[in-house]
Amino acid sequence: MLHRIEIQVIEDKLLLDGIADEKLKDIDFTRQSIEFNLVEFAPKVETLELSFKRISRIENLVGFENLIKLCLDNNLIEEITNLSHLTKLKWLDLSFNKIRRIQGLDRLTQLEDLSLYSNKISIIEGLEKCTNLQCLSLGNNRIDSIEQVIRFRQLKNLRMLTLSDNPISRDNPDYKNYVMAYVDTIKYLDYALIDPVQRDKAKYDAHDELIDIIEKESVLAEKITRETAMQLYIQKLDQACILFAHTLFDDLFNDDGDLERLKHMPGVKEQVEVFRTSFKTSSEEYIRNSLEKYEKKKQEVHDFNRAVKLVRSRDDLDSTKLIEDFNKSKKLEADKITHINSTLSQVECQRIVKRLQDELDQVCDELMNIELRQVEKFEALIDDFENRLTDLKTEALEAQQLFFRAVEDLEEKFSTGIRAVATDLIERLAREELPEEYLDDEAMGLVVDKETCMNVLSASHDMHISRILKREDEARGSETKRFQETMSSYFNEESARNRDRVLQVHEFSRQSKASLYALLASDDDDGMEEDEHLPPATRNVTSAK
């Protein structure tokens, strides 16, 4: 009778047992979960050992985002899942499991040591984003294609590689030379230090193949570089609300079935290229000028943020000084009342407290005055900023309008050019001047029926004009919306800040008055313990931002 293996899930007790950080060893892990808040404690954990636990699925690791080392070896895991949030992970041990595929590691870009020894992996994949990987163990798996080794070349920091006890190492007598030749970053292969002389010989023997691979890698790297640059360029255009200038030409011709019919007529494709060239010139000039305006807008935002921060910082310092001076005065007077040898009468104590209350009222009044002046200063700054931003928005909308009118003119010229091509072909056909087989069936069908031809041409032209006007409306809307969102965010932020500040001043007043009343209510020093430090809300009032 077969012995049944009991499967475990990663639950709180297992996690507590697996915490291996030396600095946390003094924590009493035997406490019940009701006494021990794992959610609050998890972010402090850097090492978690869950080896030999009969775990079948990786789960319940939310909260352990600061993990650096995770051991899940010698379990029953079949799939790599639920690790994408562990972005600080440097060491991951998944050896001696039942994993068939390398996956789920794309976000673990800090990973340096990965062990997948003794699993069921047959394909080298899923490691493209692990560019910091230095040690990789894939020994005792099912990798049977020696050509897959080339994929390790993308891991530029790889220094130690283990592939022993795979079909490629058992069945290929030239296995080590192949790995040394193609993966030239590694220093250790299958736990043995690589002999530089042996590596050089392996690379010499594979010279021609290596040259071919290097050339392909160079082409791929250039392609990736271009694609990355284009993505950044597109992102910048989108941020500047001018992406339409880059995509408009393609937008005009996408799904234009009428134009596809017209392209069968000789000369129409040439007209398209003339349109493309003219559009590119106009678009590039517009984008260049618009990006310059966008940089001005960014500078305006930067200057405004700096001005607001400076004003708030100065007012926060004034508020801090007021409260600190009051606290010093309160402490001196309170010491007179609470001192063990104090001979003050109740009336004298009341006078001191009354004087402190009057001083507190003055302090709170001045804090509110500072806040009122802060609001006025912000309003002056935001008004000026809004005016400058409005001017830039107006310039942007005017430039948009000029650009779309220019494109509209190009479309008119394009349509006129196609019409001229079609008219010429119709007239030459009528005069029987066209060579035999000069026109294909589609073109002939258009040329022999002038009315149909002109209708198709007009339909294409009307579609282009409609799309130009639609994109113009969208562009105007995006520019206006971006302006409104920018201003709204500042107004909302200021409103929330003002509301919180007023509440904090009231809370400071309430707490301070309570501590003053406590002086008269009892001779106990505990009353003073509380008010020697500002309450949390008030500390926010006085801290310089």
Wavefront OBJ file of the C-alpha trace (Angstrom):
o trace
v 0.000 0.000 0.000
v 1.394 3.403 -1.031
v 2.051 5.938 1.702
v -0.060 9.070 1.125
v 1.828 12.366 1.332
v 0.032 15.059 3.328
v 0.021 18.348 1.410
v 0.607 21.572 3.345
v -0.409 25.115 2.487
v 1.613 28.186 3.381
v -0.394 29.439 6.345
v 0.563 31.742 9.247
v 2.030 29.049 11.507
v 4.260 27.794 8.682
v 5.379 31.340 7.910
v 6.238 32.057 11.550
v 8.258 28.850 11.745
v 10.065 29.809 8.529
v 11.286 33.240 9.604
v 15.052 32.854 9.779
v 16.351 36.396 10.298
v 18.922 36.443 13.093
v 17.908 39.959 14.150
v 14.368 38.681 14.771
v 15.258 35.572 16.763
v 14.266 37.212 20.042
v 10.628 37.403 18.938
v 8.366 34.871 20.648
v 7.069 32.916 17.659
v 4.999 30.569 19.830
v 2.340 33.150 20.549
v -1.113 32.646 19.117
v -1.915 34.543 15.918
v -4.470 36.619 17.814
v -1.598 38.019 19.901
v 0.827 38.328 17.025
v 0.046 40.482 14.005
v 1.854 38.789 11.097
v 0.632 41.451 8.660
v 2.549 44.139 10.560
v 5.566 41.944 11.172
v 5.981 40.511 7.643
v 7.588 43.646 6.105
v 10.492 43.297 8.558
v 11.364 39.789 7.362
v 14.278 39.426 4.937
v 14.832 35.647 5.061
v 12.133 32.971 4.876
v 12.932 29.249 4.948
v 10.108 26.921 3.911
v 12.150 23.858 2.975
v 10.903 20.271 3.452
v 7.326 21.393 4.210
v 5.397 19.347 1.592
v 4.168 22.602 0.025
v 2.413 22.151 -3.317
v 1.637 25.774 -4.198
v 3.409 29.101 -3.670
v 0.905 31.479 -2.030
v 0.116 33.709 0.980
v 3.366 35.696 0.747
v 1.633 39.076 0.525
v 3.283 41.484 2.965
v 6.755 39.970 2.605
v 7.793 42.540 -0.020
v 11.179 43.091 1.687
v 12.255 39.460 1.408
v 15.813 39.057 0.166
v 16.140 35.270 0.529
v 13.403 32.686 0.021
v 13.939 28.947 0.350
v 11.213 26.674 -1.022
v 13.383 23.683 -1.820
v 12.417 20.041 -1.264
v 8.683 20.531 -1.635
v 5.981 19.459 -4.102
v 5.720 22.680 -6.104
v 4.738 22.253 -9.771
v 4.435 25.878 -10.883
v 6.283 29.146 -10.126
v 3.530 31.592 -9.152
v 2.732 34.515 -6.827
v 6.294 35.831 -6.563
v 6.003 38.961 -8.714
v 5.604 41.280 -5.695
v 8.892 40.106 -4.128
v 10.922 42.572 -6.198
v 13.773 42.806 -3.648
v 14.458 39.079 -3.760
v 18.125 38.207 -4.412
v 18.219 34.514 -3.504
v 15.546 32.015 -4.549
v 15.856 28.275 -3.959
v 13.273 26.105 -5.733
v 15.407 22.995 -6.032
v 13.998 19.482 -5.581
v 10.430 20.245 -6.633
v 8.266 19.219 -9.606
v 8.505 22.396 -11.688
v 8.163 21.907 -15.456
v 8.491 25.457 -16.709
v 10.524 28.558 -15.782
v 7.996 31.378 -15.460
v 6.760 34.102 -13.119
v 10.211 35.666 -12.641
v 9.868 38.710 -14.911
v 9.642 41.219 -12.047
v 12.429 39.665 -9.963
v 15.056 41.860 -11.601
v 17.265 41.943 -8.468
v 17.632 38.167 -8.364
v 21.275 37.095 -8.083
v 21.107 33.428 -7.098
v 18.490 31.029 -8.486
v 18.405 27.284 -7.932
v 16.041 25.087 -9.927
v 18.138 21.973 -9.440
v 16.323 18.632 -9.700
v 13.010 19.593 -11.282
v 11.317 18.595 -14.560
v 12.381 21.556 -16.733
v 13.078 20.879 -20.415
v 13.216 24.391 -21.898
v 15.485 27.303 -20.936
v 13.109 30.289 -20.858
v 11.616 32.966 -18.631
v 14.963 34.384 -17.472
v 15.159 37.393 -19.825
v 14.391 39.984 -17.134
v 16.711 38.452 -14.511
v 19.669 40.454 -15.782
v 21.407 40.563 -12.376
v 21.548 36.778 -12.104
v 25.031 35.591 -11.082
v 24.463 31.987 -9.987
v 22.048 29.651 -11.768
v 21.533 25.958 -11.117
v 19.505 23.932 -13.617
v 21.188 20.614 -12.964
v 19.279 17.323 -12.901
v 16.451 18.484 -15.149
v 15.263 17.397 -18.614
v 17.082 19.869 -20.879
v 17.949 17.894 -24.007
v 18.765 20.553 -26.643
v 22.326 21.856 -26.509
v 21.364 24.799 -28.738
v 19.288 26.236 -25.868
v 22.521 27.095 -24.059
v 22.862 30.156 -26.302
v 19.984 31.740 -24.373
v 22.265 32.172 -21.370
v 24.204 34.807 -23.350
v 21.560 37.385 -22.441
v 22.497 37.025 -18.747
v 25.535 39.311 -18.826
v 26.259 38.967 -15.085
v 26.111 35.167 -14.967
v 29.238 33.733 -13.293
v 28.222 30.266 -12.035
v 26.164 27.793 -14.084
v 25.142 24.237 -13.303
v 23.716 22.003 -16.052
v 25.054 18.614 -14.971
v 22.780 15.556 -15.001
v 20.700 16.859 -17.900
v 20.430 14.963 -21.206
v 22.633 17.619 -22.840
v 25.474 16.890 -20.408
v 25.080 13.100 -20.491
v 24.521 12.615 -24.222
v 26.820 15.258 -25.713
v 30.547 14.579 -25.331
v 31.413 18.146 -26.402
v 28.920 19.655 -23.941
v 31.380 21.563 -21.732
v 33.304 23.031 -24.660
v 30.033 24.173 -26.207
v 28.920 25.923 -22.998
v 32.330 27.529 -22.429
v 32.450 28.816 -26.006
v 29.003 30.336 -26.144
v 28.517 31.516 -22.532
v 31.778 33.349 -22.007
v 30.758 35.255 -18.855
v 30.722 32.210 -16.547
v 33.691 31.409 -14.319
v 32.367 28.142 -12.906
v 30.599 25.363 -14.801
v 29.090 22.438 -12.893
v 30.893 23.494 -9.706
v 34.327 23.495 -11.375
v 36.499 26.521 -12.152
v 36.868 26.992 -15.922
v 40.391 26.779 -17.323
v 40.998 29.965 -19.397
v 43.142 28.011 -21.886
v 40.393 25.448 -22.380
v 37.837 28.228 -22.836
v 39.980 29.985 -25.458
v 40.334 26.737 -27.385
v 36.571 26.139 -27.236
v 35.898 29.640 -28.548
v 38.479 29.191 -31.325
v 36.851 25.950 -32.441
v 33.438 27.635 -32.555
v 34.766 30.844 -34.126
v 32.584 30.932 -37.253
v 29.380 30.083 -35.388
v 30.179 32.688 -32.722
v 30.686 35.402 -35.326
v 27.286 34.619 -36.795
v 25.635 34.693 -33.351
v 27.331 37.960 -32.401
v 26.127 39.583 -35.615
v 22.566 38.451 -34.961
v 22.782 39.710 -31.378
v 24.054 43.058 -32.639
v 21.136 43.401 -35.057
v 18.696 42.441 -32.298
v 20.293 44.891 -29.855
v 20.004 47.701 -32.394
v 16.367 46.825 -32.969
v 15.660 46.839 -29.243
v 17.459 50.167 -28.894
v 15.370 51.685 -31.679
v 12.146 50.296 -30.246
v 13.002 51.587 -26.773
v 13.844 55.031 -28.151
v 10.576 55.076 -30.088
v 8.600 54.069 -26.990
v 10.178 56.910 -25.031
v 9.481 59.305 -27.897
v 5.842 58.218 -28.078
v 5.521 58.589 -24.331
v 6.919 62.122 -24.485
v 4.546 63.094 -27.301
v 1.630 61.717 -25.303
v 2.654 63.700 -22.221
v 2.824 66.826 -24.381
v -0.644 66.067 -25.878
v 0.748 65.989 -29.440
v 0.836 62.268 -30.188
v -1.769 62.846 -32.899
v 0.850 64.635 -35.013
v 2.858 61.412 -35.141
v -0.042 59.065 -35.890
v -2.403 61.185 -37.999
v -1.109 60.120 -41.415
v -1.589 56.428 -40.649
v -4.985 57.207 -39.097
v -6.110 58.713 -42.410
v -5.280 55.654 -44.467
v -6.203 52.844 -42.063
v -9.242 50.859 -43.232
v -9.678 53.062 -46.301
v -11.038 50.479 -48.733
v -11.800 53.101 -51.385
v -8.188 54.224 -51.504
v -7.013 50.618 -51.736
v -9.110 50.319 -54.905
v -7.676 53.570 -56.271
v -4.118 52.372 -55.658
v -4.583 49.869 -58.491
v -4.420 52.805 -60.902
v -0.840 53.669 -61.967
v 0.325 56.916 -60.370
v -1.861 56.828 -57.244
v 0.795 55.204 -55.020
v 3.219 57.939 -56.081
v 0.646 60.522 -54.952
v 0.428 58.773 -51.578
v 4.199 59.030 -51.153
v 4.149 62.721 -52.058
v 1.464 63.221 -49.403
v 3.513 61.213 -46.881
v 6.660 63.268 -47.491
v 4.826 66.593 -47.223
v 2.992 65.454 -44.080
v 6.244 64.342 -42.457
v 7.828 67.745 -43.040
v 4.823 69.570 -41.591
v 4.488 67.120 -38.680
v 8.140 67.255 -37.662
v 8.109 71.051 -37.612
v 4.933 71.122 -35.531
v 6.261 68.518 -33.088
v 9.564 70.365 -32.679
v 7.823 73.672 -31.898
v 5.269 72.000 -29.630
v 7.925 70.206 -27.604
v 9.644 73.546 -27.024
v 6.351 74.922 -25.670
v 5.935 71.790 -23.564
v 9.334 72.375 -21.971
v 8.231 75.929 -21.145
v 5.112 74.502 -19.513
v 7.184 72.064 -17.459
v 9.403 74.939 -16.335
v 6.347 76.956 -15.306
v 5.090 74.019 -13.236
v 8.526 73.581 -11.662
v 8.793 77.274 -10.769
v 5.283 77.314 -9.308
v 5.929 74.223 -7.160
v 9.164 75.731 -5.897
v 7.471 79.052 -5.043
v 4.632 77.318 -3.168
v 7.084 75.125 -1.272
v 9.144 78.176 -0.265
v 6.098 80.077 1.028
v 4.816 77.089 2.978
v 8.237 76.376 4.423
v 8.582 79.902 5.781
v 5.101 79.875 7.312
v 5.718 76.450 8.833
v 8.850 77.796 10.501
v 6.865 80.696 11.943
v 4.208 78.288 13.228
v 6.848 76.042 14.744
v 8.451 78.998 16.543
v 5.117 80.088 18.003
v 4.316 76.661 19.402
v 7.819 76.021 20.706
v 7.832 79.364 22.545
v 4.427 78.590 24.062
v 5.555 75.140 25.183
v 8.640 76.603 26.853
v 6.521 79.174 28.665
v 3.980 76.545 29.667
v 6.650 74.221 31.012
v 8.247 76.941 33.135
v 4.942 77.976 34.628
v 3.764 74.408 35.094
v 6.934 73.526 36.980
v 6.093 76.243 39.487
v 2.731 74.618 40.149
v 3.792 70.967 40.163
v 7.124 71.340 41.957
v 7.233 69.252 45.111
v 8.230 72.280 47.204
v 5.746 74.636 45.591
v 4.078 77.087 48.037
v 1.709 78.616 45.483
v -1.854 79.056 46.597
v -4.813 77.853 44.569
v -5.561 81.429 43.482
v -1.991 81.951 42.274
v -2.151 78.669 40.371
v -5.382 79.783 38.748
v -3.772 83.074 37.693
v -0.873 81.221 36.087
v -3.200 78.900 34.223
v -5.370 81.851 33.132
v -2.293 83.647 31.827
v -1.253 80.520 29.910
v -4.760 80.168 28.509
v -4.641 83.751 27.262
v -1.238 83.103 25.729
v -2.561 79.912 24.103
v -5.481 81.845 22.611
v -3.076 84.375 21.180
v -0.882 81.633 19.753
v -3.845 79.885 18.122
v -5.131 83.185 16.750
v -1.734 83.866 15.208
v -1.556 80.322 13.833
v -4.890 80.897 12.139
v -3.689 84.276 10.856
v -0.615 82.596 9.408
v -2.874 80.074 7.715
v -5.108 82.826 6.320
v -2.053 84.618 4.943
v -0.872 81.269 3.552
v -4.147 80.891 1.666
v -3.876 84.433 0.317
v -0.302 83.849 -0.829
v -1.297 80.628 -2.546
v -4.200 82.336 -4.289
v -1.862 85.029 -5.604
v 0.608 82.411 -6.828
v -2.050 80.178 -8.392
v -3.706 83.100 -10.163
v -0.440 84.129 -11.774
v 0.383 80.507 -12.598
v -3.041 79.907 -14.102
v -2.679 82.981 -16.328
v 0.693 81.820 -17.641
v -0.581 78.290 -18.181
v -3.672 79.649 -19.939
v -1.447 81.596 -22.337
v 0.527 78.441 -23.116
v -2.697 76.488 -23.623
v -3.979 79.152 -26.012
v -0.722 79.012 -27.974
v -0.969 75.231 -28.126
v -4.550 75.318 -29.414
v -3.659 77.906 -32.040
v -0.708 75.792 -33.171
v -2.999 72.753 -33.320
v -5.434 74.619 -35.544
v -2.694 75.723 -37.933
v -1.339 72.169 -38.097
v -4.707 70.604 -38.908
v -5.436 73.248 -41.538
v -2.080 72.463 -43.132
v -2.932 68.752 -43.172
v -6.326 69.570 -44.608
v -4.618 71.495 -47.435
v -2.320 68.536 -48.077
v -5.361 66.259 -48.290
v -6.973 68.612 -50.816
v -3.803 68.550 -52.941
v -3.636 64.777 -52.609
v -7.247 64.376 -53.701
v -6.706 66.763 -56.611
v -3.609 64.794 -57.634
v -5.481 61.473 -57.662
v -8.335 63.066 -59.591
v -5.852 64.255 -62.207
v -4.335 60.753 -62.439
v -7.776 59.176 -62.856
v -8.889 61.758 -65.447
v -5.725 61.249 -67.466
v -6.205 57.469 -67.493
v -9.863 57.788 -68.480
v -8.996 60.118 -71.375
v -6.060 57.961 -72.564
v -8.275 54.882 -72.450
v -10.870 56.687 -74.528
v -8.202 57.573 -77.089
v -6.922 53.990 -76.958
v -3.456 55.217 -75.915
v -3.001 52.786 -73.001
v -0.764 49.749 -73.628
v -2.324 46.329 -73.369
v -2.380 44.932 -69.812
v -1.306 48.362 -68.527
v -4.273 48.273 -66.116
v -5.255 45.342 -63.917
v -8.881 44.295 -63.596
v -9.584 46.541 -60.584
v -8.082 49.611 -62.257
v -9.854 48.875 -65.518
v -13.163 48.634 -63.690
v -12.673 52.149 -62.345
v -11.322 53.737 -65.529
v -14.082 52.466 -67.804
v -16.759 53.924 -65.478
v -15.886 57.565 -64.832
v -18.815 58.175 -62.475
v -17.937 55.203 -60.257
v -14.297 56.230 -60.246
v -15.076 59.786 -59.143
v -17.516 58.533 -56.486
v -14.833 56.243 -55.016
v -12.351 59.109 -55.031
v -14.816 61.459 -53.314
v -15.689 58.844 -50.679
v -12.000 58.416 -49.794
v -11.469 62.179 -49.656
v -14.542 62.743 -47.474
v -13.383 60.027 -45.071
v -9.959 61.698 -44.752
v -11.472 65.122 -44.048
v -13.825 63.592 -41.482
v -10.935 61.902 -39.699
v -8.854 65.093 -39.717
v -11.695 67.035 -38.068
v -12.311 64.234 -35.554
v -8.645 64.109 -34.536
v -8.651 67.891 -34.226
v -11.597 67.777 -31.818
v -9.860 65.063 -29.799
v -6.592 67.013 -29.707
v -8.341 70.193 -28.548
v -10.201 68.208 -25.904
v -7.007 66.547 -24.630
v -5.163 69.855 -24.323
v -8.080 71.464 -22.488
v -8.572 68.439 -20.223
v -4.870 68.319 -19.304
v -5.014 72.024 -18.368
v -8.131 71.519 -16.247
v -6.673 68.455 -14.521
v -3.477 70.336 -13.687
v -5.324 73.282 -12.138
v -7.852 71.083 -10.335
v -5.109 69.010 -8.745
v -3.508 72.136 -7.247
v -6.817 73.559 -6.009
v -7.830 70.220 -4.483
v -4.452 69.780 -2.834
v -4.595 73.285 -1.348
v -8.153 72.798 -0.126
v -7.214 69.529 1.619
v -4.074 71.111 3.117
v -6.010 74.101 4.447
v -8.716 71.889 5.954
v -6.149 69.659 7.668
v -4.186 72.638 8.978
v -7.261 74.266 10.545
v -8.221 70.961 12.169
v -4.682 70.548 13.484
v -4.704 74.023 15.044
v -8.028 73.274 16.761
v -6.680 69.942 17.998
v -3.538 71.636 19.324
v -5.716 74.148 21.169
v -7.942 71.421 22.621
v -5.047 69.268 23.803
v -3.208 72.231 25.300
v -6.288 73.469 27.169
v -6.908 69.990 28.510
v -3.378 69.842 29.908
v -3.818 73.302 31.501
v -7.072 72.257 33.189
v -5.268 69.176 34.471
v -2.866 71.432 36.372
v -5.721 72.688 38.490
v -7.550 69.386 38.752
v -4.683 67.419 40.334
v -1.191 67.740 41.696
v -0.285 64.567 39.836
v 2.644 65.075 37.439
v 1.003 62.764 34.918
v -1.019 65.680 33.626
v 2.166 67.442 32.589
v 3.691 64.364 31.000
v 1.126 64.495 28.240
v 1.487 68.130 27.190
v 5.267 68.359 27.113
v 5.070 66.900 23.640
v 2.774 67.970 20.855
v 0.002 65.528 19.908
v 0.500 63.792 16.545
v -1.893 66.069 14.663
v -0.175 69.188 16.006
v 3.264 67.895 15.162
v 2.080 67.877 11.567
v 1.144 71.548 11.929
v 4.556 72.618 13.091
v 6.818 70.458 10.982
v 8.397 72.258 8.058
v 7.447 70.609 4.805
l 1 2 3 4 5 6 7 8 9 10 11 12 13 14 15 16 17 18 19 20 21 22 23 24 25 26 27 28 29 30 31 32 33 34 35 36 37 38 39 40 41 42 43 44 45 46 47 48 49 50 51 52 53 54 55 56 57 58 59 60 61 62 63 64 65 66 67 68 69 70 71 72 73 74 75 76 77 78 79 80 81 82 83 84 85 86 87 88 89 90 91 92 93 94 95 96 97 98 99 100 101 102 103 104 105 106 107 108 109 110 111 112 113 114 115 116 117 118 119 120 121 122 123 124 125 126 127 128 129 130 131 132 133 134 135 136 137 138 139 140 141 142 143 144 145 146 147 148 149 150 151 152 153 154 155 156 157 158 159 160 161 162 163 164 165 166 167 168 169 170 171 172 173 174 175 176 177 178 179 180 181 182 183 184 185 186 187 188 189 190 191 192 193 194 195 196 197 198 199 200 201 202 203 204 205 206 207 208 209 210 211 212 213 214 215 216 217 218 219 220 221 222 223 224 225 226 227 228 229 230 231 232 233 234 235 236 237 238 239 240 241 242 243 244 245 246 247 248 249 250 251 252 253 254 255 256 257 258 259 260 261 262 263 264 265 266 267 268 269 270 271 272 273 274 275 276 277 278 279 280 281 282 283 284 285 286 287 288 289 290 291 292 293 294 295 296 297 298 299 300 301 302 303 304 305 306 307 308 309 310 311 312 313 314 315 316 317 318 319 320 321 322 323 324 325 326 327 328 329 330 331 332 333 334 335 336 337 338 339 340 341 342 343 344 345 346 347 348 349 350 351 352 353 354 355 356 357 358 359 360 361 362 363 364 365 366 367 368 369 370 371 372 373 374 375 376 377 378 379 380 381 382 383 384 385 386 387 388 389 390 391 392 393 394 395 396 397 398 399 400 401 402 403 404 405 406 407 408 409 410 411 412 413 414 415 416 417 418 419 420 421 422 423 424 425 426 427 428 429 430 431 432 433 434 435 436 437 438 439 440 441 442 443 444 445 446 447 448 449 450 451 452 453 454 455 456 457 458 459 460 461 462 463 464 465 466 467 468 469 470 471 472 473 474 475 476 477 478 479 480 481 482 483 484 485 486 487 488 489 490 491 492 493 494 495 496 497 498 499 500 501 502 503 504 505 506 507 508 509 510 511 512 513 514 515 516 517 518 519 520 521 522 523 524 525 526 527 528 529 530 531 532 533 534 535 536 537 538 539 540 541 542 543 544 545
